[in-house]
Every structure is written in structure tokens, then in C-alpha cells.
Amino acid sequence: MRVVTFNIRCDFNQDKENCFCYRKDMIFQKIAQEKPDIIGFQEVLPHVQKWLRDNLSDYYVVGGGRDSHLGDEYTSIAFRKESIELFGLDVFWLSPTPRIPASRYEPQSICPRTCTAAILKPAFFNTPILVYNTHLDHESVYAREKGLSQIFSRIKEDLTLYPYPYILMGDFNAEPADKELSILTDSTLSLTDTSKDLGITYHEYGNLKNAVKIDYLLVSSDFMVQNSTLWEDTKNGVFLSDHYPICSDIILKK
């Protein structure tokens, strides 16, 4: 199974030659070429969510916006129509009140943060899988730490009802050595970072002097990682995004 995590960059027409209107054909072509089975998108504004649904005709694209009216940015999950069924879907807020739209931790930026959770059944697997896609806060270490802890608690709770293989991916806005990511070594979840040896992921369209790794694609011990790459495509100075998407081929162990 091929899985991708892809911060597509919020589109407010702010990025000059790298605005979404100039990147979207490259994005479409790359996805058509690579044919991932599952994609976790971050920073998806409503009009970009519509574009994904209208143009990625081989995929269902699910999720909900993060503000109080379920608009603003989505953490969307796309999966192939022909080979994957949706058994369950939930969007929850990273906050003390995860069922209240737009709720946040304090301290935190003004941006609410969500996690999209799905139960998917690939036709080529003999079991459903759990998929979690998130985008952690860009300002507050505390909010990132609490948000990840909340997601881990949710995964553990889900596993008591649905003991399936699982995937956690997204933009964590933290580097591997940062203290808020120490929870990733939680032995009770046994997660493998498929991208740990790939280098930087956030590059600001090649302009960031000290580019960093802040994107992650983590899989449970049920999976073996066959191959992982970054989508580093450029064309005439135009990138797929200000982040390199992570693409991993994983195999379900017998």
C-alpha cells in the first residue's frame, strides 16, 4: 500500500509563482503518476477541498473544517474508490473539549487544530486499518504536546474496540529531537517513522535557510516499510508545496 502525507499549503493567493493556481496541475499529475492508495492532506482550505474532490476522480476525499462553522482548514484523508471502503469517520478537535468545534488548548495560537480519524478497509488486506491525520499547532509547545498525547490516547481507546493496524501522519510543527515528540517513542504503540532517514520536509519553496523535518508518517508494528521517498518535484521554480510530501510503500505483515 502506498501512503502519502502532504501539507498542500493554505491558499490565500500569497505565494507569487508558487500560488496554488500554479501548483495544482503539478499536484494532479504527481498523484496520477504515483497512484497512492491513501493521502493525508493538511492546510486544505474549502475551495482546495472542492478542487481535490472535483479533480481526484479516483479518490474519495473526506474531512471537515476546523472553525466553529466547520469551514477553514481541513485535515483531509483521500483514499482510492476502487480498492478501499470507508467503515468509519470522525473529526475531533485537539482541545480539552474535542467535540466542540473550534475549541483549543491554552496557550495556543488562534488556530484550532483537528485530527481526522478513519477506519478504512483496503481490498488487498485481510483486515481494516485505522488512519489518523493531523496538523499540530505552529506556536505552542504545550499545545503540540497535549495534542499528540490526546491523539495517542484516542488511538489506544480505538484499539480496544478495533484492534487493527494503524497509521498516524501529518505536520507536527516540531523536529524529531524536540521534547514534545518524545511521546513518539511510547513503547505501547510501537510506531515506526517511515521518513526518519529522508532529511528535511519543510523548505518554504526552497527559500528556508535552515530547512527542517516537521512532517511525519508513522506506522504500527503490523507494517513493514518497503520504501520511502520525498516528492521533491519542481518545474520552472514551482514546487508541489512549501513542504515535501512523504510517500511510503508499506506491507502488512502476515
NORNOR-V857682 format. One record per residue. N is the residue number from 0. RES is the residue in one letter. PSI is psi as a letter, one per 30 degrees, with the letter a starting at -180 (NA if undefined). OMEGA is omega in degrees with one decimal (* if undefined). BURIAL is # if it has 24 or more other ideal C-beta (glycine too) atoms within 12 Angstrom, else .. Layout:
n->(N | N)
res->(RES | RES)
psi->(PSI | PSI)
omega->(OMEGA | OMEGA)
burial->(BURIAL | BURIAL)
This chain:
n->(0 | 1 | 2 | 3 | 4 | 5 | 6 | 7 | 8 | 9 | 10 | 11 | 12 | 13 | 14 | 15 | 16 | 17 | 18 | 19 | 20 | 21 | 22 | 23 | 24 | 25 | 26 | 27 | 28 | 29 | 30 | 31 | 32 | 33 | 34 | 35 | 36 | 37 | 38 | 39 | 40 | 41 | 42 | 43 | 44 | 45 | 46 | 47 | 48 | 49 | 50 | 51 | 52 | 53 | 54 | 55 | 56 | 57 | 58 | 59 | 60 | 61 | 62 | 63 | 64 | 65 | 66 | 67 | 68 | 69 | 70 | 71 | 72 | 73 | 74 | 75 | 76 | 77 | 78 | 79 | 80 | 81 | 82 | 83 | 84 | 85 | 86 | 87 | 88 | 89 | 90 | 91 | 92 | 93 | 94 | 95 | 96 | 97 | 98 | 99 | 100 | 101 | 102 | 103 | 104 | 105 | 106 | 107 | 108 | 109 | 110 | 111 | 112 | 113 | 114 | 115 | 116 | 117 | 118 | 119 | 120 | 121 | 122 | 123 | 124 | 125 | 126 | 127 | 128 | 129 | 130 | 131 | 132 | 133 | 134 | 135 | 136 | 137 | 138 | 139 | 140 | 141 | 142 | 143 | 144 | 145 | 146 | 147 | 148 | 149 | 150 | 151 | 152 | 153 | 154 | 155 | 156 | 157 | 158 | 159 | 160 | 161 | 162 | 163 | 164 | 165 | 166 | 167 | 168 | 169 | 170 | 171 | 172 | 173 | 174 | 175 | 176 | 177 | 178 | 179 | 180 | 181 | 182 | 183 | 184 | 185 | 186 | 187 | 188 | 189 | 190 | 191 | 192 | 193 | 194 | 195 | 196 | 197 | 198 | 199 | 200 | 201 | 202 | 203 | 204 | 205 | 206 | 207 | 208 | 209 | 210 | 211 | 212 | 213 | 214 | 215 | 216 | 217 | 218 | 219 | 220 | 221 | 222 | 223 | 224 | 225 | 226 | 227 | 228 | 229 | 230 | 231 | 232 | 233 | 234 | 235 | 236 | 237 | 238 | 239 | 240 | 241 | 242 | 243 | 244 | 245 | 246 | 247 | 248 | 249 | 250 | 251 | 252 | 253)
res->(M | R | V | V | T | F | N | I | R | C | D | F | N | Q | D | K | E | N | C | F | C | Y | R | K | D | M | I | F | Q | K | I | A | Q | E | K | P | D | I | I | G | F | Q | E | V | L | P | H | V | Q | K | W | L | R | D | N | L | S | D | Y | Y | V | V | G | G | G | R | D | S | H | L | G | D | E | Y | T | S | I | A | F | R | K | E | S | I | E | L | F | G | L | D | V | F | W | L | S | P | T | P | R | I | P | A | S | R | Y | E | P | Q | S | I | C | P | R | T | C | T | A | A | I | L | K | P | A | F | F | N | T | P | I | L | V | Y | N | T | H | L | D | H | E | S | V | Y | A | R | E | K | G | L | S | Q | I | F | S | R | I | K | E | D | L | T | L | Y | P | Y | P | Y | I | L | M | G | D | F | N | A | E | P | A | D | K | E | L | S | I | L | T | D | S | T | L | S | L | T | D | T | S | K | D | L | G | I | T | Y | H | E | Y | G | N | L | K | N | A | V | K | I | D | Y | L | L | V | S | S | D | F | M | V | Q | N | S | T | L | W | E | D | T | K | N | G | V | F | L | S | D | H | Y | P | I | C | S | D | I | I | L | K | K)
psi->(k | k | k | k | k | j | j | f | k | k | j | g | h | f | g | b | f | g | l | e | f | f | f | e | e | e | e | e | e | e | e | e | e | f | h | l | e | k | k | j | k | l | h | j | l | e | f | e | e | e | e | e | e | e | f | i | f | g | k | k | j | l | l | l | l | f | a | f | g | g | a | a | k | l | i | l | k | k | l | k | e | f | f | k | k | j | f | k | k | k | k | l | k | j | l | f | i | f | g | j | k | g | l | l | l | k | l | l | l | f | j | l | k | l | k | k | k | k | j | k | j | k | f | g | l | g | l | l | l | k | k | k | k | l | j | l | k | f | e | j | e | e | e | e | e | e | e | e | e | e | e | e | e | e | e | e | e | e | f | f | e | i | i | l | l | l | k | k | l | a | j | f | h | k | l | e | f | k | e | f | g | f | f | f | g | j | f | f | f | h | k | k | j | f | g | f | g | f | a | l | e | k | f | h | h | g | f | j | e | i | l | l | j | g | k | k | j | k | l | l | f | f | k | k | j | e | k | k | l | k | j | g | k | l | j | h | g | k | l | e | l | f | k | k | k | k | k | k | k | k | k | k | l | NA)
omega->(178.9 | -177.2 | -178.7 | 165.8 | -164.5 | 169.6 | -170.5 | 176.6 | 179.3 | -172.4 | 172.6 | -179.6 | -171.9 | -167.0 | 175.0 | -176.1 | 178.3 | 173.3 | -175.9 | -178.6 | 178.3 | -177.8 | -166.8 | 177.5 | 176.5 | 179.3 | 179.7 | -178.1 | -179.8 | 179.1 | 178.1 | -179.6 | -173.5 | 177.5 | 176.3 | 177.9 | -178.7 | 175.6 | 170.8 | 179.2 | 170.5 | 179.0 | -178.8 | 174.4 | -174.3 | -179.2 | 175.7 | 173.9 | 177.7 | 179.2 | 178.0 | -179.0 | -177.6 | -170.6 | 177.3 | -170.3 | 178.0 | -173.9 | 159.4 | 179.2 | -171.9 | 179.0 | 179.3 | -178.9 | -168.9 | -175.4 | -173.3 | 177.6 | 179.4 | 172.9 | -178.1 | -170.3 | 173.6 | 160.5 | -170.5 | 171.3 | 175.2 | 178.5 | -173.0 | -177.8 | -170.5 | -170.7 | -176.6 | 176.0 | 175.6 | 178.7 | -178.7 | -179.2 | 178.6 | 171.5 | 179.2 | -177.5 | 175.7 | -172.9 | 174.1 | -179.2 | -169.8 | 179.4 | 178.9 | -179.4 | 177.1 | 178.7 | -173.9 | 167.9 | 171.4 | 1.6 | 178.5 | 173.2 | 178.7 | -175.3 | 169.1 | 179.6 | -176.9 | 168.0 | 174.8 | -177.6 | -178.9 | 167.6 | -177.3 | 177.1 | 174.1 | -178.9 | -175.7 | 174.3 | 178.1 | 179.9 | 168.5 | 175.2 | 175.5 | -179.3 | 179.9 | -179.7 | -175.6 | 174.9 | -175.8 | -174.7 | -176.5 | -176.6 | -166.9 | 173.2 | -179.5 | -178.5 | 177.4 | -179.6 | -179.8 | -179.6 | 178.2 | 178.2 | 178.5 | 179.5 | 179.5 | 177.2 | 178.3 | 178.7 | -179.6 | 177.6 | 179.6 | -176.7 | 176.8 | 178.2 | -175.2 | -175.3 | -174.3 | 169.6 | -175.3 | -178.5 | 174.1 | -177.7 | 175.2 | 175.5 | -176.4 | 180.0 | 178.0 | 178.2 | -173.5 | -176.8 | -178.7 | -169.7 | -177.5 | 179.2 | 178.9 | 179.8 | -179.2 | 177.9 | 179.2 | -174.3 | -179.2 | 177.7 | 173.7 | -179.1 | 175.4 | 176.3 | -176.0 | -174.9 | -170.0 | -176.9 | -174.1 | -179.7 | -169.8 | 176.7 | -179.7 | -172.0 | 177.7 | -179.8 | 177.6 | -175.2 | -175.7 | -175.7 | 179.0 | -178.9 | -170.8 | 170.7 | 176.3 | 179.2 | -172.4 | 172.7 | -171.9 | -179.6 | 178.8 | -176.2 | 176.4 | -175.4 | 168.5 | -179.0 | -179.3 | -176.3 | 175.9 | 179.0 | 168.8 | 172.9 | -174.0 | -174.9 | 170.7 | 176.5 | -179.0 | 178.3 | 179.4 | -179.4 | 172.1 | -179.6 | 173.8 | 170.4 | 168.8 | 172.9 | 176.2 | -179.3 | -178.1 | 171.9 | -176.7 | -178.6 | 176.5 | 179.5 | 178.2 | *)
burial->(# | # | # | # | # | # | # | # | # | # | # | . | . | . | # | . | . | # | . | # | . | # | # | # | . | # | # | . | . | # | # | . | . | # | . | # | # | # | # | # | # | # | # | # | # | # | . | # | # | . | # | # | . | . | . | # | . | . | # | # | # | # | # | # | # | # | # | . | . | . | . | # | # | # | # | # | # | # | # | # | . | . | . | # | . | # | . | . | # | # | # | # | # | # | # | . | . | # | . | . | . | # | # | # | # | . | . | # | . | . | # | # | # | # | # | # | # | # | # | # | # | # | . | . | # | . | . | # | # | # | # | # | # | # | # | # | # | # | . | # | # | . | # | # | # | # | # | # | # | # | # | # | . | # | # | # | . | # | # | . | . | # | . | # | # | # | # | # | # | # | # | # | # | # | # | # | . | . | . | # | # | . | # | # | . | . | . | . | # | . | # | # | # | # | # | # | . | # | . | # | # | # | # | . | # | . | . | . | . | . | . | # | # | # | # | # | # | # | # | # | . | # | # | . | # | . | . | # | # | # | # | # | # | . | . | . | . | # | # | # | # | # | # | # | # | # | # | # | # | # | . | # | . | .)
